[in-house]
Amino acid sequence: MGALATAISKDGKTAVPKVITMLRELKHRGIDAHGVATPDSIFVAKSFEEIMAEKLNSSVALGHNFFKFLLRDHPQPVQGEGFTLVFEGRWFPPPALPEVEEIAKKLRFDPLKKAKHVIDEFDGSFAFAVALPHKAIAGRDALGVCPLYYGENETTCGVASERKALWAIGINNVRSFPPGNLAVVSAQGFSFKPIKPTIQPPLRPMEREAAAKHLKGLLLKTTNDRVYDLEKVAVAFSGGLDSSVIAMLAKICGASVYSVSVGLEDQPEVRFAEEAADALGLPIHLKTYTLDDVETVLSQVLWLIEEPNLLKAGVAVPLYWAAEVASRMGYRVLLTGQGGDELFGGYRKYLQAYRQYGVAAVQKAMCHDVISSHEVNFQRDNQVCSFHGVELRLPFTDRKVVEFSLGLPVSLKIESPKDRLRKRVLRKVAQMLGLPSPIFNRPKKAIQYATGVDGALRRLARGKGLTSREYIEKVFKEVYPRIGA
């Protein structure tokens, strides 16, 4: 786990100082070591000052901040045959060698041609960059679970794990790197090629019982892939359907599961999480917060998510707390049920689409939301968790789970335009896993409402004579005064 940074100079000047500047902005993602590479040299050190003293010189440069997470993790970049390489993230199931070494082997002799196979053949949450003479290659996993951004100005093209790194070198028009894509980056700019983008698969009619049985098997496999190298794992736990399914799957797979639940004082949903954990036989750490705690943490959260977005802030604050609790208790991996609502029809907006436009519109909306999840959910959640040194793993984002679930007819997820529960096939999986009826028949309540954070943000805004949106934008401008100015 760490941070990736890449810079290509358009004017022929060295790009190394800009990579170092980017890594400084991303030091919260990795403090154990820092590395910089040109296409033919690598220097790894404990401090940025040591790297600067080395006086590396190249118009193409890579950088990495390293956080020692697993025993098999080693500082980067690494040297290949005629190139250097940085990898950020995980493959599932993990390969025999560290991922960055597997990629270096795969890219031998022709990295430009072979880089597409990294995206096409491997599942997981990852991004990578390769330095070659006069150009670089960058790629991202098919769903965009691992954050990656890109942009350019008059002098530089850049790629990085967070937007703030690109802002720091004067690139203001920053965009999310398209998932499942490969880019060749040179002094002329970016050239993208889709390799494994997520698309709507053909629908396959099935009985709900058969669909649930198959889905259960897929989820057990993907959860096992994500916990098998861990002795213990934390789950961001609300007691709702998604988090309960993930927690039970991890428990069945043999992991020592600890549930973490957070929320404001006097929130009944928080207490329900405690009851649900007890029903599942899971230890739980329940921590409550105050209105003052929300106000105190908001600036930090907005700095991490890099957007003045009320909805995203309302989700990010409780996740920030959950990751903080997990980290303090010694847990380095946090599982969440992110992706379940998009795949199985959890949002109420799907009912409105059903009523107004019919089943085809619901199918289209759900697929769109899955494809858009990298910008709506995954980037935010990864960046919040990484701040606490916690690796986020999302079983619902497995390629086979996504393809199978998107291929199921809407009728297996939403029974009618009046379906209060929705997510029917996942509820059947929960029943098969032995979850109690009060859990698998519980209506969805979004995290920002269940934890009370949305209401807290609105109260804070009213206290300052502002709308909630105005309040978020005001705090964001205090955090990032130059962005959008």
N, C-alpha and C positions, 0 to 999 in steps of 0.2 A: 504494500500500500504506500502511496506517495503522491507525487505530482510530476506531470510531464510538461515540458516547455520546448518549443522549437521556433527558431527564427531564421529567415532567409533574407539577406540584404539585397536590395534591388540596385544599389549603387556600387557594389563591389567591396564595400567596407566590411570590416569584421563584424559578425553578428554575435560574437561571444559576450560582450558587455550587456547586450539586450537580453540574452538568455539568463545571465546572472541576475539582472534586474527583475525578470519574471519569476525566477526561483525565490528571490527574497520576498516577493509578494505572496508566494505560496508556501512559505516555510511552516505554516501551521499544518500542512499536510505531510510533513516529514522532516524530522530534525536529527535523525541518526547519522545521516551522511548526505552529501551533496555532490552531484557529478555533472560534468560538462564534457561534450564530445564534439569534435569536428568529424568530417568523413573518415579521417585516418588516424585520429588520436583521441585518447580518453584521459581525463584527470578526475579522480574522486578524492574528496577531502572532508574534513570535519567542519570546515568553515568556508564561507564565501571569500574571505580575504586570501586564503591559501590558493583558491582557484584563480582569483584575479592576479595574484603574483606570478602565476604560471605563464601568463601572457599568450594564451592560445589565440590563433589568428585564422579565421575562415569566414567566408560569406555565408556558410551553412553551419548551423550549430544546434545541438540538442542539449537538453538539461533534464535532471531528475532529482527530486528530493526524496529521500528514502526513509521509510519507517519500518523497522524490524518487527515483523508481525508473526511469521512462521519460521521455523528453523531453516527451511529451504529457501527463504528469501535472502537475496544478496544485493548489495548496492549496484546501481546502474549509472550510466549506460554500459553496454557490453560491446565488444568488438566482434564483428563478423568478417567474412572474407570479402574485403573491398567496401565495407560499409560499417557504420555504427548504429546502435539500436537502443531504443527505450520502450519498455512495455509497462502499462499501468492497468491493474485489475486482476481478474481470475478467469481461468477456464473451468468448466464443469463437465464431466469429472476432471479433476486435476491430472495433468500429464505426469509421466515418470520423472522427467526433468523439470526444473523451474520453467515457467512459460517463456520467459525471455530467451532461454537457451534453446528451447524447442523452435522458436521462431527463427533464431539465428541459423539453425540447421536447415530449416525449410527454405530460407531465402538464399542459400548458397548459390553462387555463380550467376544468378540472374534475379536480384531482388525486385526489379521493376515488374517482371513478368510473374513472379511467384507470390508477391505480397497479397494478391487477391485471394489466395488459398487460405490465408490466415483468417479472413472474414468468412469465407464460404464454408470452411470445414469445422470450425470450432464454435462451441456454444459458451456463453458466459457473459461477463461484464468486463469489457476491456477496451483499451485504446492503445495505439502504438505509433511510433514515428521512427523513420529510418533516414539517416544522413548519407547522401551520396555526393560526389563532386558536382557542384553547381545546382543541386536540387535536393529535395526531401520527399519522402512518401509518408502519408499519415492515413490511419484507418480507425474505424470505430465499430463496435459490435452491432448486430442486426437491429436490436431494439433501442440502442442508445442508453443502456443502463449505466454505463460509466460516462461521466461528463467529459465533454471535449468541445472546445470553441475555436473559432478561427476568425481572422480578419486581416486587413492590410491597410497601409497608408502609402504616402509617396515614396517612402524609403524601405519599408519592411513588410514582409508577410510573416504572420505568426500563427501558431497553434498552441493551445494551452489547456490545462485541466479546469481552470476557472477564468471568468471574464476579467477579473481584476488584474491578472497578469498581463493581459493584452492592453488594458487601459493604461497600465503603468509605463508602457513604452510608446504611448501616443496613438494607439489604434483604438478609435472610439466606436467605429461601426463593427461591433462584434456580433457574430452569429453562432448558433449552435451547429456544430459539425453534423451533417446528415448521417443518421444511423445506417449501417450496412453499406457504407460508401468507402471508397478509396480515393485519395487525392494526391496528385503529383504537384508539388509546390516549387516554383522557381521564381526568378526575378520577374517573370512575366505574369505571375499570379497563380491562381488555383485552377486546376483541371480535375473535376470530379468524375468518378465512374461508379455507378451503382453496382454493387456486387451481390448483396443479400438483403435488399430492402424488405420490410414486412408488407405483405399484400393479403387481400382477402382470398383465402383458399376456396375451392369448390365446396358447397354445402353437402353434407352427407347425412341423409335421414337416418335416425336411430331411435330406438326406444330409450326412455329416460334411464331405466335400470341398467341397460347395457352401456349407455354413455357414461353413467356415473361409475360403473365398475372399471371401465377403461381409464377414465380420468383419475380415479383413485390410484391405479397402478402407475400412471405417469407422474402423479404428484409424489408418491412414495419414492420413486426413482430420483426425481430432481431434488427432493429434500435430502435424501441420503447423499447425493453428490455434493450438497452444500454443507453437510455437517460431519461427513465421515472423517475429516482430518482434525476434528475438534473434540476435546474432552467435555467441554461445556459450551452452552450457547444461550444468549438472552433473546427473548421475544418481546417486541413491543406489543403489549397485550391490552386489549380493551374489553375482552369477554364477548366480543361480537363474532360473527361467523368467520371472517377471513383470518383473524389472528388466532382464533381457537383452533381452526383447521391446521394452520401452520404449526402451532405449538404441539398439537397432538401428533402430527406427522413426524416432527422432530423427535418427540418422545418415543414413538414406535421405532424410529431408526436408531435408537440406542443412545442418543445424546442426553447429557444431563441438562435439562431445560429449566431456565429460570425466567419467569414472567415479570415484566416491568410495566407498571401502570402509573400514569401521571394525570394530574388534572387540578383544577382549582378546588379550594375548600368547599364543602357542602354540595358537591356535584353528585347526584345519585348514580350516574353512570360509572363513576369511579368505584363506588362501593359494589356495583354489580360485577365489575371486573374481579374483585376480591372473591365474591361468591362463585364466579365461573371458574377461577383458578382452583379453588378448593374442590369443585365438582370434578375437575379434570385431574386432580391429584398433583398439581403443580405448585411449587413454592412461588411466592409472589412478593415483590417489593413494591409497596404502594406509597407514593410521595405526592403530597398536595402542596399547592402554591397559592399565593395571594395576588391581588390586583397589582400591588407594588412589584412583585416578582415579574409579572408580565411587562410592566413598564421598564424595569431594569434590564431585562434580557432582549428587548425588542431591537435595540440598535445593533447588538451583536448578531442577531438572527438576520436582519436586513443586510448587514455586511456580508454574511455568508451566502444568502440566496441571491443577492445582487439584483433585486427587482423590487420596486415599490408596489407590490401586489398584495392586496388585502387577503384574498383567499389563500395564497401561498404562505403568507406570514402566519395566518391562523392555523395552518397545518404544521408549519416549520417549528413554531414555538414548542408545542408538546413533544415533537420528535427530538428537538434539541435537548429537552429535559430528559427524555427517555435514554438518549445516547449518553448523556452526562451521568445518569445514574448507573447505567451498565458499565461505563468506563471506570467509575469510582469503585465498583464492586469487582473489578478485575475481569470483566467480560470484554473480549475483543471482537466478537461477531454479534451483530444484531439482526435477527430475522424479522421481517414484517410481511403483512399480507398485501402489499402494494401490487396492483394489477388485477385484483379480483373483481372489482366493480366494473372495470372496462371489459373484461373478458366474459363476465357472467350476467351483466345487466343490472348492476346494483343501483345506479343513479335514477332518481325520480324523473329526470329529464327524458329518459327513454320511454316512460309512459306517455308523456306529452307527444313525443314523436310518433308513438304507436297510434294514439287517438287521432292525430291530425293527418298523418301521412301513410300509416300502415306498417306492416312488418318489414318490408324492404328498407324503409327509411331507418328503422331501428338497427337493422343489420349494418347498414352503411355507417350510422353514427357510432356504433360500438367499434367497428374496425378503425374508423378515423381516430377515435379516442385512444386506441391501443397504439396506433402509429404516432400519435402526438404525445405519448406519455413521457418521452425523453425530455421535452420542454416543459410539460405541465407538472410532472411529478419526480422523475428519477434524478435529474440534475440537482434539484432542490434538496432531496433527501440525502443523496450522497455527500453533498457539500456540507450539510449540517452535521452528519455523523462523522465525517472525516476530521472535523475540527476537534473532536473528542478522542481521536485515535481509535475509532470504532469502524469496523468494516461492515457495510450493509450488504446483506444477501437476500435475494428475492426469489423464492421458489416458483411463484406464479409466472416469472418471466422466462422460464425455460422455453427454448424454441419449439419443442414437440408439444408442450402444454399449450403454448400460444396458437400454434397451427391447428391442433385438434379442437381447441375451444372456439376459435373463430369459425371453424367449419361446422359447428353445431347449429341447427336451426334455432331461431329465436324462441320457438315454442318450448324448447327444453330449458330455457332460462326465464322467460316471462310468459306466464300462462294466458294473460289477457291484458287489455289496457287498464284494467282495474287491479292488477296484481300488486297487493300491498307488500309482499315479501320479496318477490323476484329471486334471481340467482338460484332457481329451483334445482338445477343439476348439481350445483355445489352443495346445496343443503342436503341432497341425497347422499353425496359423498360423506358429509359430516355425520349423517345418521349411520352410514356403513362403518365409519371409524369409531362409533360408540359414543359420540358426543350426546349429552342429554338434550331433550326436546326444548327446554327453555333457551338453549344456546342456538341450536340449528333452526329454530323457528322465530328467532328474535329479529325484529325489523332493523334495518340499517339506520345508524345515526352517525353522521360524518364526525371525524375526530375533532374538528374545530368547535363543534357544538357539544359533543359528548364531554369534552374536557372543560368546557366553559371559556375557552380562550377567545372565541369569536365575540361572545358577550362582553368579556373583559376589554377587548380592544375598542368596542363601541362605547363602553362607559368611559374609558380613558379619553376617547375623542370628544365625547360630549362635555367632559370636564374642561376641555380646552376650547370649547366653542367651535369645534370642527366636525365635519363628517368623518366617518371612519377612513374613507379613501384619502381625504385631505390630511388626516393625521399620519397615515402611513407614508404619504409622499413627503410630508414635512420632515419626519424622522430620517427618511432615506436621503434627502438632500443634505441633512446634517452629516450623514455618514459618508456620502459621495458627493461633495459639493460641485465637482467638476463635470460629473456625468449628466448629460442632458442640458447643460448650461448653454 
